Amino acid sequence: MARVKANGIQIEYEVFGKKTNPTIVLIAGNGAQLNFWEPDFCEMLANYNLQVIRFDNRDAGLSTKFDAAGIPDMKRIYQEAQEGKPIKTAYTLEDMADDVAGLLDALEIKKAHICGASMGGTIAQVFAYRHPSRICSLISIMSSTGNPNNPQISPETLAIVTATPPTERDAYIDYTLHMWKNIWSKGFPFEEERARRYCEESYDRSYYPQGAVRQNAALVANGDRRQHLSLLTIPTLVIHGTADVLFSVEAGKDTARTIPNAKLLLIEGMGHDMPKGTWKCIVEAIANQVNNTSHSC
């Protein structure tokens, strides 16, 4: 792995595949580190003649942390969002999208395919309308437009995913496994060994739950993106599971409706995760997207 200065911060990243191949940037979701995009998944993409870049968002992993900003009051932020009031946050999704542009600058890459999952998908969307000359195609996975009319997450699930995790390692791993079991794809067997390995690696690499709270504040503050997304002219692929309990499948359908000419891939039984049983389907869809838009990059 390597680190560069980009958009005024330090960003940790890793590259798979040949530099001469078309580039795809993978953006992780809220609180997730670059290891969300597992090496085997990245290698599968690289085998389709792609240069694959995974990286730590700001406030996650080994990239710059924003300790001085403190921990936001999410109850107040949710309330302000409902009332349509301006929300002050440590940084914005626009800043996080600009981080991606800065990373491309640092690596001397003019254009890339931009792919994000969950909050990473929203960052990819913001990148698409904020840096239209830098994007070849957009891939939005298990994400949303921010449309307030989409089905909302249940209070029970929200409580699980927003609870402050324990600080002790074993307790953290047990807590996180419990969370994953609750949001796991109902149409696929739970991969406990894989999930445990991911939790252990994430804790040992960078236990930093306060960063996830600031990222979540930026996500809430960004609001409804439909007006911007409706003006996009780039090739877009929307991937969503039919059993997603965080962002309902209706959010994926809404994204595909909002972005002109977007393609929608619904994966039966997939939740707010990417079981290995979905990888072949997802990778092939992304590879087809890249191959069909090679003329624009």
Stockholm file with secondary structure:
# STOCKHOLM 1.0

chainA/1-297         MARVKANGIQIEYEVFGKKTNPTIVLIAGNGAQLNFWEPDFCEMLANYNLQVIRFDNRDAGLSTKFDAAGIPDMKRIYQEAQEGKPIKTAYTLEDMADDVAGLLDALEIKKAHICGASMGGTIAQVFAYRHPSRICSLISIMSSTGNPNNPQISPETLAIVTATPPTERDAYIDYTLHMWKNIWSKGFPFEEERARRYCEESYDRSYYPQGAVRQNAALVANGDRRQHLSLLTIPTLVIHGTADVLFSVEAGKDTARTIPNAKLLLIEGMGHDMPKGTWKCIVEAIANQVNNTSHSC
#=GR chainA/1-297 SS CEEEEETTEEEEEEEESCTTSCEEEEECCTTCCGGGSCHHHHHHHHTTTCEEEEECCTTSTTSCCCGGGCCCCHHHHHHHHHTTCCCCCSSCHHHHHHHHHHHHHHTTCCCEEEEEETHHHHHHHHHHHHSGGGEEEEEEESCCCCCTTSCCCCHHHHHHHHSCCCSSHHHHHHHHHHHHHHHSCTTSCCCHHHHHHHHHHHHHHHCCHHHHHHHHHHHHHHCCCHHHHTTCCSCEEEEEETTCSSSCHHHHHHHHHHSTTCEEEEETTCCSSCCHHHHHHHHHHHHHHHHHTGGGC
#=GC SS_cons         CEEEEETTEEEEEEEESCTTSCEEEEECCTTCCGGGSCHHHHHHHHTTTCEEEEECCTTSTTSCCCGGGCCCCHHHHHHHHHTTCCCCCSSCHHHHHHHHHHHHHHTTCCCEEEEEETHHHHHHHHHHHHSGGGEEEEEEESCCCCCTTSCCCCHHHHHHHHSCCCSSHHHHHHHHHHHHHHHSCTTSCCCHHHHHHHHHHHHHHHCCHHHHHHHHHHHHHHCCCHHHHTTCCSCEEEEEETTCSSSCHHHHHHHHHHSTTCEEEEETTCCSSCCHHHHHHHHHHHHHHHHHTGGGC
//
